[in-house]
Amino acid sequence: MERREVLLAITELKSSIDKRFDTLEQQLDKRLDSVDEQLYKIRQKLELDGEELQSADIGETFGDIKKQLEVLRYDVEYVAKIVNECDRKLYRVEKKLEMD
């Protein structure tokens, strides 16, 4: 494989990775929007009918939010791990090409 072909393959790989992360970013945004929406609903309930609001309702909603935030945390950790691995591999390939 010629150097030019390898560089083209690296560029295509980077593009593919970028597309995957764009999709993942959209999924994370949806989850964050859901958490924001639930927090907004809690705030509205507290402002409008705080006296009638049951603590069970709040506890249930906070439980849902906590679960979603936990999933988001794991997703972010996973993405960070994948990005780090990809960066290291691409860096090694680029350095090897520079040495040749």
Helices and strands as residue ranges (DSSP letters): H 3-49, H 55-99
